[in-house]
Amino acid sequence: MDFSLTLEQEAFREELREFIKANLTPELEREVEREQYALGSLGRVFLKRVAEKGWLGIGWPKEYGGQGRGAIDQWIFLEEMAAHNLPAGDLTLTSIGPTIMRVGSEDQKRTYLPSILRVETIFAAGYTEPGAGSDLASAQTRAKRDGDTYVINGQKIYTSAAHYASHIWLLARSDASAEKHRGLSILIVPLDTPGITVRPLWTMGGERTNEVFLEDVRVPRKSLVGEENRGWYYATMALDFERIIAHNRNRRHLNHLTRYAKQLVVDGHSLAEDAHVRLVLAKLAVEVEINRLLVMRNAWMIEHGLVPNVEASMAKIWGSELAERIADEALNIMGPEGLLSAEEQESPIEGRMERLYRGFPLDKFAGGTNEIQRNIIAQRGLSMPRG
């Protein structure tokens, strides 16, 4: 593939940067830093401004309300938003929307796709359960057919967007007698449906995720996505799209660390002049560039009608573990002061590295643990046998 951008794509990137410069207020910047992966009130207003520009669906086909400009343009949009930690539609836009395009009913496409682009429909992914995380196919939340409805009972955990989303993309067992990978279905369930309770769980990094309890929740049969008992394949398709993590998250962290090293003077010289620090920063810069190329390859594959699988796992592992390496090296460079949180007056870089250090473990298992991603690469990419 060609990793260069066209003149039109370069111009689009500059247009995005000008828009961000004009709309990124100090209040919004503080909110997105505080909320991390959640959508706050100012973030929602910003996202609606983005939607009015038509950029949320820039890579979606015109028939679904998009601009039809392809996945590379969508990738450029996501990367520029990630450069400032700004909301960009997240998995609703990049994972669930594209899956509905491929396997949803015509009614679901008409109902949800335009609504996603208007920021009226926001999805939470209802996959993980207390007894089914890495072995997701062991999910036991039940969806039992009762005439023209499904009755759902069960519990989901680590459902990150459930406290602000409008719907849950729910993986549930629809055939208890079938082999575990073949008895699952995907249902679209409004989160205000009677019988749903959302309870917060706070991560070590300060991000909110949730438990979701479903007790005799009834949804119409039209809520079923695709075919009954084919949910495992639809969930893995959506997860492949989800694992394409914007590399600019890591570039932003490295930029903060590099500026700190240039500004801090030790014994009359900036820290960045130290040979070891320079080597560390240079190595991380190379790894950030590798991150960019891996993610861009996935965007190229989507633009050409392919679903990244092994490639998505590669990008997910590299991006999440690079965040860990940046956090580790940052604390090595910054010393004990790097452990100060944002609330401490003397905290360097507003406590960003301390928070990154607490937060990176989440990225290593969100969207599928990295151990599972390595199994996918070994089995599907290298044709190695199961262990």
KOLMI-248080 format. One record per residue (C-alpha): chain; x, y, z. Coordinates in nm, 3 decimals, always signed. Layout:
<vomis>
+-------+---------+---------+---------+
: chain :      px :      py :      pz :
+-------+---------+---------+---------+
:     A :       X :       Y :       Z :
...
+-------+---------+---------+---------+
</vomis>
This chain:
<vomis>
+-------+---------+---------+---------+
: chain :      px :      py :      pz :
+-------+---------+---------+---------+
:     A :  +0.000 :  +0.000 :  +0.000 :
:     A :  +0.095 :  +0.365 :  -0.039 :
:     A :  +0.132 :  +0.535 :  +0.299 :
:     A :  +0.138 :  +0.887 :  +0.154 :
:     A :  -0.166 :  +1.117 :  +0.155 :
:     A :  -0.317 :  +1.287 :  -0.148 :
:     A :  -0.321 :  +1.665 :  -0.178 :
:     A :  -0.695 :  +1.658 :  -0.100 :
:     A :  -0.632 :  +1.454 :  +0.215 :
:     A :  -0.356 :  +1.687 :  +0.329 :
:     A :  -0.591 :  +1.982 :  +0.276 :
:     A :  -0.861 :  +1.805 :  +0.478 :
:     A :  -0.617 :  +1.750 :  +0.763 :
:     A :  -0.531 :  +2.121 :  +0.767 :
:     A :  -0.902 :  +2.208 :  +0.767 :
:     A :  -0.953 :  +1.983 :  +1.069 :
:     A :  -0.662 :  +2.144 :  +1.252 :
:     A :  -0.803 :  +2.492 :  +1.192 :
:     A :  -1.144 :  +2.379 :  +1.318 :
:     A :  -0.994 :  +2.230 :  +1.633 :
:     A :  -0.789 :  +2.544 :  +1.695 :
:     A :  -1.105 :  +2.754 :  +1.672 :
:     A :  -1.321 :  +2.527 :  +1.892 :
:     A :  -1.086 :  +2.383 :  +2.156 :
:     A :  -1.152 :  +2.600 :  +2.460 :
:     A :  -0.960 :  +2.563 :  +2.789 :
:     A :  -1.284 :  +2.438 :  +2.949 :
:     A :  -1.329 :  +2.167 :  +2.686 :
:     A :  -0.962 :  +2.072 :  +2.716 :
:     A :  -0.998 :  +2.026 :  +3.093 :
:     A :  -1.318 :  +1.826 :  +3.051 :
:     A :  -1.179 :  +1.577 :  +2.798 :
:     A :  -0.867 :  +1.531 :  +3.010 :
:     A :  -1.085 :  +1.462 :  +3.313 :
:     A :  -1.342 :  +1.243 :  +3.139 :
:     A :  -1.088 :  +1.050 :  +2.929 :
:     A :  -1.300 :  +0.801 :  +2.730 :
:     A :  -1.640 :  +0.932 :  +2.841 :
:     A :  -1.847 :  +1.202 :  +2.675 :
:     A :  -1.905 :  +1.510 :  +2.889 :
:     A :  -2.150 :  +1.793 :  +2.827 :
:     A :  -1.897 :  +2.017 :  +2.649 :
:     A :  -1.770 :  +1.720 :  +2.451 :
:     A :  -2.121 :  +1.646 :  +2.331 :
:     A :  -2.164 :  +2.005 :  +2.211 :
:     A :  -1.830 :  +1.985 :  +2.031 :
:     A :  -1.925 :  +1.652 :  +1.872 :
:     A :  -2.250 :  +1.799 :  +1.742 :
:     A :  -2.050 :  +2.082 :  +1.579 :
:     A :  -1.835 :  +1.819 :  +1.413 :
:     A :  -2.150 :  +1.637 :  +1.298 :
:     A :  -2.285 :  +1.958 :  +1.146 :
:     A :  -1.969 :  +1.974 :  +0.933 :
:     A :  -2.047 :  +1.623 :  +0.804 :
:     A :  -1.718 :  +1.485 :  +0.932 :
:     A :  -1.847 :  +1.204 :  +1.153 :
:     A :  -1.951 :  +1.010 :  +0.845 :
:     A :  -1.684 :  +1.137 :  +0.610 :
:     A :  -1.576 :  +0.782 :  +0.530 :
:     A :  -1.925 :  +0.628 :  +0.531 :
:     A :  -2.109 :  +0.556 :  +0.205 :
:     A :  -2.343 :  +0.834 :  +0.088 :
:     A :  -2.639 :  +0.596 :  +0.101 :
:     A :  -2.598 :  +0.585 :  +0.481 :
:     A :  -2.563 :  +0.960 :  +0.526 :
:     A :  -2.188 :  +0.981 :  +0.488 :
:     A :  -1.970 :  +1.165 :  +0.239 :
:     A :  -1.833 :  +0.852 :  +0.074 :
:     A :  -1.473 :  +0.972 :  +0.094 :
:     A :  -1.331 :  +0.647 :  +0.224 :
:     A :  -1.172 :  +0.503 :  +0.536 :
:     A :  -0.843 :  +0.692 :  +0.495 :
:     A :  -1.027 :  +1.023 :  +0.531 :
:     A :  -1.212 :  +0.879 :  +0.831 :
:     A :  -0.875 :  +0.777 :  +0.977 :
:     A :  -0.738 :  +1.130 :  +0.928 :
:     A :  -1.039 :  +1.269 :  +1.113 :
:     A :  -1.000 :  +1.024 :  +1.403 :
:     A :  -0.626 :  +1.090 :  +1.430 :
:     A :  -0.665 :  +1.468 :  +1.444 :
:     A :  -0.931 :  +1.436 :  +1.714 :
:     A :  -0.707 :  +1.196 :  +1.909 :
:     A :  -0.420 :  +1.444 :  +1.891 :
:     A :  -0.618 :  +1.658 :  +2.139 :
:     A :  -0.808 :  +1.379 :  +2.316 :
:     A :  -1.132 :  +1.511 :  +2.162 :
:     A :  -1.449 :  +1.302 :  +2.120 :
:     A :  -1.488 :  +1.152 :  +1.775 :
:     A :  -1.777 :  +0.908 :  +1.794 :
:     A :  -1.557 :  +0.627 :  +1.928 :
:     A :  -1.677 :  +0.269 :  +1.874 :
:     A :  -2.029 :  +0.382 :  +1.780 :
:     A :  -1.879 :  +0.536 :  +1.468 :
:     A :  -1.583 :  +0.309 :  +1.401 :
:     A :  -1.705 :  -0.033 :  +1.519 :
:     A :  -2.080 :  -0.074 :  +1.556 :
:     A :  -2.191 :  +0.156 :  +1.272 :
:     A :  -1.976 :  -0.025 :  +1.011 :
:     A :  -2.100 :  -0.361 :  +1.139 :
:     A :  -2.463 :  -0.253 :  +1.106 :
:     A :  -2.383 :  -0.148 :  +0.746 :
:     A :  -2.264 :  -0.500 :  +0.669 :
:     A :  -2.507 :  -0.725 :  +0.856 :
:     A :  -2.794 :  -0.509 :  +0.989 :
:     A :  -3.147 :  -0.514 :  +0.847 :
:     A :  -3.261 :  -0.236 :  +0.616 :
:     A :  -3.479 :  -0.104 :  +0.898 :
:     A :  -3.179 :  -0.094 :  +1.135 :
:     A :  -2.970 :  +0.084 :  +0.875 :
:     A :  -3.240 :  +0.348 :  +0.821 :
:     A :  -3.303 :  +0.385 :  +1.193 :
:     A :  -2.954 :  +0.391 :  +1.343 :
:     A :  -2.697 :  +0.501 :  +1.086 :
:     A :  -2.831 :  +0.856 :  +1.024 :
:     A :  -2.898 :  +0.888 :  +1.397 :
:     A :  -2.535 :  +0.800 :  +1.476 :
:     A :  -2.418 :  +1.077 :  +1.246 :
:     A :  -2.644 :  +1.325 :  +1.426 :
:     A :  -2.503 :  +1.219 :  +1.767 :
:     A :  -2.850 :  +1.102 :  +1.869 :
:     A :  -2.760 :  +0.733 :  +1.897 :
:     A :  -2.456 :  +0.636 :  +2.103 :
:     A :  -2.375 :  +0.271 :  +2.167 :
:     A :  -2.216 :  +0.092 :  +2.458 :
:     A :  -2.069 :  -0.250 :  +2.381 :
:     A :  -2.230 :  -0.517 :  +2.602 :
:     A :  -1.984 :  -0.803 :  +2.573 :
:     A :  -1.794 :  -0.888 :  +2.891 :
:     A :  -1.956 :  -1.068 :  +3.185 :
:     A :  -1.818 :  -1.159 :  +3.529 :
:     A :  -1.751 :  -1.512 :  +3.401 :
:     A :  -1.686 :  -1.436 :  +3.035 :
:     A :  -1.410 :  -1.193 :  +2.947 :
:     A :  -1.123 :  -1.335 :  +2.747 :
:     A :  -1.344 :  -1.639 :  +2.675 :
:     A :  -1.622 :  -1.417 :  +2.546 :
:     A :  -1.809 :  -1.706 :  +2.382 :
:     A :  -1.895 :  -1.832 :  +2.731 :
:     A :  -2.136 :  -1.540 :  +2.783 :
:     A :  -2.446 :  -1.649 :  +2.975 :
:     A :  -2.677 :  -1.348 :  +2.946 :
:     A :  -2.991 :  -1.508 :  +2.802 :
:     A :  -3.217 :  -1.379 :  +2.525 :
:     A :  -3.521 :  -1.608 :  +2.513 :
:     A :  -3.772 :  -1.579 :  +2.231 :
:     A :  -4.128 :  -1.511 :  +2.348 :
:     A :  -4.351 :  -1.460 :  +2.045 :
:     A :  -4.240 :  -1.142 :  +1.871 :
:     A :  -4.012 :  -1.035 :  +2.157 :
:     A :  -3.691 :  -1.141 :  +2.327 :
:     A :  -3.677 :  -1.157 :  +2.706 :
:     A :  -3.327 :  -1.079 :  +2.831 :
:     A :  -3.179 :  -1.171 :  +3.169 :
:     A :  -2.816 :  -1.141 :  +3.278 :
:     A :  -2.531 :  -0.912 :  +3.370 :
:     A :  -2.260 :  -0.729 :  +3.180 :
:     A :  -1.947 :  -0.575 :  +3.328 :
:     A :  -1.690 :  -0.316 :  +3.213 :
:     A :  -1.953 :  -0.161 :  +2.986 :
:     A :  -1.768 :  +0.167 :  +2.956 :
:     A :  -2.018 :  +0.395 :  +2.781 :
:     A :  -2.336 :  +0.270 :  +2.949 :
:     A :  -2.377 :  +0.578 :  +3.170 :
:     A :  -2.411 :  +0.815 :  +2.874 :
:     A :  -2.502 :  +0.592 :  +2.578 :
:     A :  -2.852 :  +0.560 :  +2.435 :
:     A :  -2.829 :  +0.191 :  +2.334 :
:     A :  -2.634 :  -0.121 :  +2.419 :
:     A :  -2.498 :  -0.353 :  +2.150 :
:     A :  -2.573 :  -0.670 :  +2.343 :
:     A :  -2.418 :  -1.013 :  +2.303 :
:     A :  -2.659 :  -1.269 :  +2.451 :
:     A :  -2.713 :  -1.646 :  +2.443 :
:     A :  -3.016 :  -1.725 :  +2.232 :
:     A :  -2.969 :  -2.104 :  +2.214 :
:     A :  -2.847 :  -2.268 :  +2.534 :
:     A :  -2.821 :  -2.610 :  +2.368 :
:     A :  -2.589 :  -2.501 :  +2.085 :
:     A :  -2.209 :  -2.509 :  +2.087 :
:     A :  -2.100 :  -2.195 :  +2.268 :
:     A :  -1.976 :  -2.003 :  +1.963 :
:     A :  -2.297 :  -2.083 :  +1.770 :
:     A :  -2.565 :  -2.006 :  +2.028 :
:     A :  -2.508 :  -1.631 :  +2.058 :
:     A :  -2.696 :  -1.338 :  +1.905 :
:     A :  -2.652 :  -0.961 :  +1.891 :
:     A :  -2.944 :  -0.742 :  +1.998 :
:     A :  -2.978 :  -0.364 :  +1.990 :
:     A :  -3.133 :  -0.261 :  +2.323 :
:     A :  -3.226 :  +0.096 :  +2.427 :
:     A :  -3.071 :  +0.162 :  +2.767 :
:     A :  -3.392 :  +0.322 :  +2.896 :
:     A :  -3.580 :  -0.008 :  +2.852 :
:     A :  -3.750 :  -0.117 :  +3.178 :
:     A :  -3.547 :  -0.376 :  +3.367 :
:     A :  -3.201 :  -0.228 :  +3.296 :
:     A :  -2.986 :  -0.102 :  +3.584 :
:     A :  -2.649 :  +0.068 :  +3.528 :
:     A :  -2.405 :  +0.084 :  +3.818 :
:     A :  -2.061 :  +0.256 :  +3.809 :
:     A :  -1.723 :  +0.085 :  +3.836 :
:     A :  -1.414 :  +0.307 :  +3.865 :
:     A :  -1.084 :  +0.192 :  +3.720 :
:     A :  -0.739 :  +0.239 :  +3.870 :
:     A :  -0.679 :  +0.511 :  +3.610 :
:     A :  -0.985 :  +0.709 :  +3.721 :
:     A :  -1.203 :  +0.621 :  +3.420 :
:     A :  -1.563 :  +0.521 :  +3.479 :
:     A :  -1.687 :  +0.190 :  +3.346 :
:     A :  -2.008 :  +0.012 :  +3.447 :
:     A :  -2.198 :  -0.296 :  +3.548 :
:     A :  -2.524 :  -0.346 :  +3.359 :
:     A :  -2.798 :  -0.565 :  +3.504 :
:     A :  -3.081 :  -0.689 :  +3.280 :
:     A :  -3.390 :  -0.833 :  +3.446 :
:     A :  -3.680 :  -0.948 :  +3.224 :
:     A :  -3.589 :  -0.686 :  +2.966 :
:     A :  -3.819 :  -0.712 :  +2.665 :
:     A :  -3.724 :  -0.597 :  +2.316 :
:     A :  -3.899 :  -0.660 :  +1.983 :
:     A :  -3.772 :  -0.927 :  +1.749 :
:     A :  -3.660 :  -0.656 :  +1.505 :
:     A :  -3.386 :  -0.572 :  +1.759 :
:     A :  -3.198 :  -0.883 :  +1.642 :
:     A :  -2.895 :  -0.797 :  +1.428 :
:     A :  -2.847 :  -1.026 :  +1.131 :
:     A :  -2.933 :  -1.391 :  +1.186 :
:     A :  -3.016 :  -1.550 :  +1.517 :
:     A :  -2.725 :  -1.747 :  +1.668 :
:     A :  -2.469 :  -1.574 :  +1.443 :
:     A :  -2.382 :  -1.314 :  +1.704 :
:     A :  -2.031 :  -1.442 :  +1.767 :
:     A :  -1.931 :  -1.357 :  +1.411 :
:     A :  -2.090 :  -1.012 :  +1.425 :
:     A :  -1.926 :  -0.937 :  +1.762 :
:     A :  -1.581 :  -1.036 :  +1.635 :
:     A :  -1.633 :  -0.825 :  +1.323 :
:     A :  -1.719 :  -0.524 :  +1.539 :
:     A :  -1.421 :  -0.595 :  +1.765 :
:     A :  -1.187 :  -0.606 :  +1.465 :
:     A :  -1.304 :  -0.257 :  +1.373 :
:     A :  -1.279 :  -0.142 :  +1.739 :
:     A :  -0.917 :  -0.250 :  +1.778 :
:     A :  -0.793 :  +0.007 :  +1.530 :
:     A :  -0.678 :  +0.254 :  +1.798 :
:     A :  -0.576 :  +0.602 :  +1.682 :
:     A :  -0.198 :  +0.635 :  +1.709 :
:     A :  -0.213 :  +1.006 :  +1.794 :
:     A :  -0.311 :  +0.921 :  +2.150 :
:     A :  +0.043 :  +0.793 :  +2.196 :
:     A :  +0.196 :  +1.076 :  +1.995 :
:     A :  +0.023 :  +1.322 :  +2.227 :
:     A :  +0.174 :  +1.153 :  +2.534 :
:     A :  +0.521 :  +1.152 :  +2.377 :
:     A :  +0.491 :  +1.518 :  +2.277 :
:     A :  +0.411 :  +1.611 :  +2.637 :
:     A :  +0.712 :  +1.416 :  +2.760 :
:     A :  +0.944 :  +1.564 :  +2.496 :
:     A :  +0.841 :  +1.920 :  +2.580 :
:     A :  +0.901 :  +1.849 :  +2.948 :
:     A :  +1.252 :  +1.717 :  +2.875 :
:     A :  +1.333 :  +2.027 :  +2.667 :
:     A :  +1.207 :  +2.269 :  +2.931 :
:     A :  +1.353 :  +2.113 :  +3.245 :
:     A :  +1.705 :  +2.247 :  +3.312 :
:     A :  +1.944 :  +2.033 :  +3.518 :
:     A :  +2.298 :  +2.156 :  +3.592 :
:     A :  +2.267 :  +2.426 :  +3.330 :
:     A :  +2.146 :  +2.197 :  +3.051 :
:     A :  +1.801 :  +2.086 :  +2.940 :
:     A :  +1.716 :  +1.726 :  +3.021 :
:     A :  +1.672 :  +1.662 :  +2.648 :
:     A :  +2.046 :  +1.719 :  +2.598 :
:     A :  +2.127 :  +1.412 :  +2.809 :
:     A :  +2.240 :  +1.133 :  +2.576 :
:     A :  +2.033 :  +0.865 :  +2.745 :
:     A :  +1.716 :  +1.076 :  +2.747 :
:     A :  +1.766 :  +1.163 :  +2.380 :
:     A :  +1.803 :  +0.795 :  +2.295 :
:     A :  +1.487 :  +0.702 :  +2.486 :
:     A :  +1.282 :  +0.978 :  +2.320 :
:     A :  +1.415 :  +0.886 :  +1.975 :
:     A :  +1.329 :  +0.518 :  +2.026 :
:     A :  +0.976 :  +0.608 :  +2.138 :
:     A :  +0.936 :  +0.839 :  +1.838 :
:     A :  +1.019 :  +0.548 :  +1.606 :
:     A :  +0.766 :  +0.330 :  +1.789 :
:     A :  +0.498 :  +0.597 :  +1.754 :
:     A :  +0.565 :  +0.603 :  +1.380 :
:     A :  +0.529 :  +0.224 :  +1.365 :
:     A :  +0.199 :  +0.269 :  +1.549 :
:     A :  +0.085 :  +0.514 :  +1.279 :
:     A :  +0.174 :  +0.277 :  +0.995 :
:     A :  -0.003 :  -0.020 :  +1.155 :
:     A :  -0.322 :  +0.179 :  +1.208 :
:     A :  -0.311 :  +0.335 :  +0.862 :
:     A :  -0.279 :  -0.012 :  +0.705 :
:     A :  -0.603 :  -0.111 :  +0.877 :
:     A :  -0.776 :  +0.200 :  +0.742 :
:     A :  -0.646 :  +0.115 :  +0.393 :
:     A :  -0.789 :  -0.237 :  +0.422 :
:     A :  -1.132 :  -0.106 :  +0.525 :
:     A :  -1.125 :  +0.140 :  +0.235 :
:     A :  -1.072 :  -0.155 :  +0.003 :
:     A :  -1.367 :  -0.352 :  +0.143 :
:     A :  -1.167 :  -0.576 :  +0.377 :
:     A :  -1.217 :  -0.644 :  +0.748 :
:     A :  -0.881 :  -0.626 :  +0.931 :
:     A :  -0.840 :  -0.924 :  +1.161 :
:     A :  -0.481 :  -1.019 :  +1.231 :
:     A :  -0.383 :  -0.666 :  +1.131 :
:     A :  -0.626 :  -0.516 :  +1.384 :
:     A :  -0.481 :  -0.736 :  +1.658 :
:     A :  -0.128 :  -0.624 :  +1.567 :
:     A :  -0.224 :  -0.257 :  +1.586 :
:     A :  -0.411 :  -0.308 :  +1.913 :
:     A :  -0.117 :  -0.480 :  +2.084 :
:     A :  +0.138 :  -0.229 :  +1.961 :
:     A :  -0.067 :  +0.078 :  +2.046 :
:     A :  -0.170 :  -0.031 :  +2.395 :
:     A :  +0.173 :  -0.160 :  +2.494 :
:     A :  +0.341 :  +0.151 :  +2.353 :
:     A :  +0.134 :  +0.355 :  +2.600 :
:     A :  +0.285 :  +0.139 :  +2.874 :
:     A :  +0.638 :  +0.194 :  +2.745 :
:     A :  +0.586 :  +0.570 :  +2.726 :
:     A :  +0.452 :  +0.575 :  +3.083 :
:     A :  +0.743 :  +0.365 :  +3.211 :
:     A :  +1.007 :  +0.579 :  +3.042 :
:     A :  +0.833 :  +0.899 :  +3.151 :
:     A :  +0.855 :  +0.802 :  +3.516 :
:     A :  +1.218 :  +0.695 :  +3.470 :
:     A :  +1.300 :  +1.036 :  +3.320 :
:     A :  +1.091 :  +1.244 :  +3.559 :
:     A :  +1.186 :  +1.061 :  +3.876 :
:     A :  +0.969 :  +1.073 :  +4.191 :
:     A :  +0.797 :  +1.395 :  +4.079 :
:     A :  +0.642 :  +1.199 :  +3.794 :
:     A :  +0.429 :  +1.015 :  +4.051 :
:     A :  +0.251 :  +1.335 :  +4.153 :
:     A :  -0.112 :  +1.347 :  +4.042 :
:     A :  -0.281 :  +1.639 :  +3.871 :
:     A :  -0.420 :  +1.756 :  +4.204 :
:     A :  -0.069 :  +1.824 :  +4.337 :
:     A :  +0.060 :  +2.177 :  +4.276 :
:     A :  +0.413 :  +2.059 :  +4.187 :
:     A :  +0.292 :  +1.790 :  +3.947 :
:     A :  +0.483 :  +1.805 :  +3.615 :
:     A :  +0.283 :  +1.809 :  +3.290 :
:     A :  -0.037 :  +1.847 :  +3.495 :
:     A :  -0.006 :  +1.489 :  +3.618 :
:     A :  -0.057 :  +1.343 :  +3.270 :
:     A :  +0.217 :  +1.082 :  +3.297 :
:     A :  +0.101 :  +0.970 :  +3.640 :
:     A :  -0.249 :  +0.925 :  +3.505 :
:     A :  -0.122 :  +0.745 :  +3.195 :
:     A :  +0.071 :  +0.508 :  +3.420 :
:     A :  -0.245 :  +0.425 :  +3.614 :
:     A :  -0.458 :  +0.409 :  +3.302 :
:     A :  -0.263 :  +0.206 :  +3.046 :
:     A :  -0.357 :  -0.137 :  +3.191 :
:     A :  -0.716 :  -0.070 :  +3.081 :
:     A :  -0.609 :  -0.044 :  +2.717 :
:     A :  -0.430 :  -0.378 :  +2.738 :
:     A :  -0.752 :  -0.569 :  +2.800 :
:     A :  -1.027 :  -0.338 :  +2.668 :
:     A :  -1.145 :  -0.461 :  +2.328 :
:     A :  -0.987 :  -0.804 :  +2.393 :
:     A :  -0.684 :  -0.882 :  +2.606 :
:     A :  -0.346 :  -0.866 :  +2.438 :
:     A :  -0.287 :  -1.233 :  +2.520 :
:     A :  -0.593 :  -1.319 :  +2.309 :
:     A :  -0.470 :  -1.087 :  +2.032 :
:     A :  -0.141 :  -1.278 :  +2.025 :
:     A :  -0.334 :  -1.604 :  +1.991 :
:     A :  -0.526 :  -1.455 :  +1.695 :
:     A :  -0.200 :  -1.353 :  +1.528 :
:     A :  -0.042 :  -1.694 :  +1.591 :
:     A :  -0.339 :  -1.900 :  +1.471 :
:     A :  -0.486 :  -1.690 :  +1.191 :
:     A :  -0.177 :  -1.502 :  +1.078 :
:     A :  +0.098 :  -1.761 :  +1.126 :
:     A :  -0.115 :  -2.079 :  +1.096 :
:     A :  +0.015 :  -2.207 :  +1.427 :
:     A :  -0.184 :  -2.475 :  +1.615 :
:     A :  -0.389 :  -2.400 :  +1.925 :
:     A :  -0.192 :  -2.435 :  +2.248 :
+-------+---------+---------+---------+
</vomis>
